[in-house]
Amino acid sequence: MRAIPPRLVVATIVMMAASCGDDDKAKTDTDTSSPGDTAAETQEDTTPGDDTAAPDSAEDTAGDTGPGDTSPADTTPTETVDEEVIARGQYIAHTVAVCVDCHSPRGPDGAFDEARHLSGVDCFVDAIPEDEDLGCLNTANLTNHPTGLANRSDAEIKKMFLEGVRPDGTALHPFMPYFVFGNMSEADADAVVAYLRSLPGVDHQVAPSQVPFTPPAAPAPKVDLASEVPMPVEGYPEMEAAMRGRYLAANVGICLECHTPETAPGTAEPRDWSRSFQGGRAFPAAAFGLPSPPFPEVIYSANLTPHENGLGERTVEQLVEAIKNGVDPEGNGVCPPMPAGPMGEFKNLADGDLVDLAHFIKSLPPGDLLVPNDCSIDLHPEVTRGRYLVHTVAVCVDCHSPRGPDGAFIEDQHLSGVECFIDADPTNPEFGCANTPNLTNHPTGLANRSDAEIKAMFLEGKRPDGTALHPFMPYFVLGNMSGEDADAIVAYLRTLPAVDHTVPPSQAPFTAPPAPAPRVDLATEVPMPRADYPEMEAAMRGRYLAANVGVCLECHTPETEPGADKPRDWSRSFQGGNAFPAALFGLPSPPFPELIFTANLTPHENGLGPSYTAEQIATVLKMGVDPNGDGVCPPMPSGPMGEFKNLTDQDALDIGHYLRSLPEGDNMIPNGCFIDLEP
């Protein structure tokens, strides 16, 4: 089996496959064709800039060559003009047509390898990972080296990216959208060539692509701008801006070819232009190394029209935010492989071009393709981190999200608070209910709270009215998280759709105490890894997860007596013994004991023991099954129904290393529960 290339880690999912070139096998030094005229010899100084590249009228866009200032001009080249032309070409190649995404190798972190810029990528997409000889799409070397474009004339280069024809007469596979780029202006095409001529040569011989990306019998026909690309709806108030956006989206950019469904294999037209911009192009997640879950197995490009099943009534400002920053109005990230957001090239679009693109999208006639699914993976790194902490590490979602009868979360009430989450006295309707607050962006939730007020609650246990939170909420642990993580949590909470749910105050014994519980002292109350532990760095990362942002510390440390200054006996941190009456969680006795005590997590023989490995602990966290095949005790949020299943493998292992590094402690827990998950 072919290994997934490092560039296809999740951090690089914004690479837009639809912008890619095909596998033109570069000529070597033995090629006898001579270079054509240089950009300085052929490029007029009237190349449109960022603000003038688009047409002024619909009539201009219907021609074969696209818009461009063709008025007479002084063609004497100057250094200044050359620099402007090259800059325009770089902007198109990097930011509008995003050629760079497919033709530039990336490092393990997803960042471009600058030393090999635009030098081609081996197996950029692997459609058949299980077969070494099938499925690889290789992208061409575009640098000035004999293995790239050094021996190609300007005319030959343009013929490839505008017409899909190689110098040897064979056709490029339409994965390379030459059928769109063929409508760019001559000036912009020359600017792209001028930029490519400016690239340093990189020696990289790219092999031909494999089936199904081998050359077709003939190039795909150029898209007909007059009949196959929608015009802005009649009467659109910002028609000039929309027409400029049309040029960017359908002549030099990849919006058109990516957001139009593909036709059947072997069809002359690569896209169904009767449904232009209606989405539905299918991207198998596995071809890009994207795991399923969290991604669906097939990701469909979005319907960009204003239909209710498309973008609906999005504003120009919201569309700009989605294109540039990769975040929709609800805070969800746009689906990969869209090159938006912090890792995508669309972040560098000029403000004027962004607004023009948004106006064109707003101006499209609505069309409904009934795109079968989507993906709502948040690509904004701060929001992504906040969601991970809220859902998976601190598991706030467990207490603050209502569940249905089957135990699954009710999605349209996500994090909207739970009434009587725990009932300490089911026989008395006036006593015993712990209610968890609404965290969504509604006035009954956090909509009217400042960031500082929200952080004061979950870090310090202080409500905006000055009263204290009951220490059932572990603010005394979460108060030790980093400022960046606290900000990330707030950023994520701000993205939550509003839910109208007024949660009443909790009842005794969960009413507000006189003052918040003191924050746990990391220096004296949280054990450090043993000095001789061999994986110290991993253990210290695990310590942060278990004792600063997670619930391990507060759950696996015994409670103190009611009314005590500190809510836990920190002299026995991680030694277990926190008692949970099974009835509070609706757990029947039997098979559960009436009192479930949290486990001793130290390596003592009455805890996890000396033989437990970090890897076994990681399995317990994610799968909820111990080495004997027994299930861990509820309410531990592990296993198929628990949020710990979504811990990253590294985080789960780091926590495992920290628990292995703890000093032994014997709390003599009186009982436990071992529920067989496979009876």
Salt bridges, closest charged atoms under 4 A:
ASP22 OD2 - ARG166 NH2 3.20
ASP23 OD1 - ARG166 NH2 3.34
ASP24 OD1 - ARG166 NE 3.26
ASP31 OD2 - ARG152 NH1 3.32
ASP50 OD1 - ARG88 NH1 3.09
ASP101 OD1 - ARG106 NH2 2.80
ASP113 OD2 - ARG116 NE 2.71
ASP122 OD2 - HIS204 NE2 2.92
ASP126 OD2 - ARG2 NH1 2.34
GLU132 OE1 - ARG2 NE 3.88
ASP154 OD1 - ARG197 NH2 2.78
GLU163 OE1 - LYS159 NZ 2.98
ASP188 OD1 - ARG88 NE 2.93
ASP190 OD1 - LYS158 NZ 2.52
ASP203 OD2 - HIS145 NE2 3.97
GLU257 OE1 - ARG271 NH2 2.80
GLU257 OE1 - ARG281 NH1 3.00
GLU262 OE2 - ARG271 NH1 3.85
GLU262 OE2 - ARG281 NE 3.79
ASP272 OD2 - ARG275 NE 2.83
ASP356 OD2 - ARG244 NE 2.87
ASP368 OD2 - HIS307 NE2 3.80
ASP398 OD1 - ARG403 NH2 2.81
GLU419 OE2 - HIS501 NE2 2.77
ASP451 OD1 - ARG494 NH2 2.70
GLU460 OE1 - LYS462 NZ 3.53
ASP485 OD1 - ARG385 NE 2.94
ASP487 OD1 - LYS455 NZ 2.60
ASP500 OD2 - HIS442 NE2 3.97
GLU525 OE2 - LYS566 NZ 2.36
ASP532 OD1 - ARG530 NE 3.60
GLU554 OE1 - ARG568 NH2 2.78
GLU559 OE2 - ARG568 NH1 3.85
ASP569 OD2 - ARG572 NE 2.88
ASP649 OD1 - LYS622 NZ 3.49
ASP654 OD2 - ARG541 NE 2.78
ASP666 OD2 - HIS604 NE2 3.88
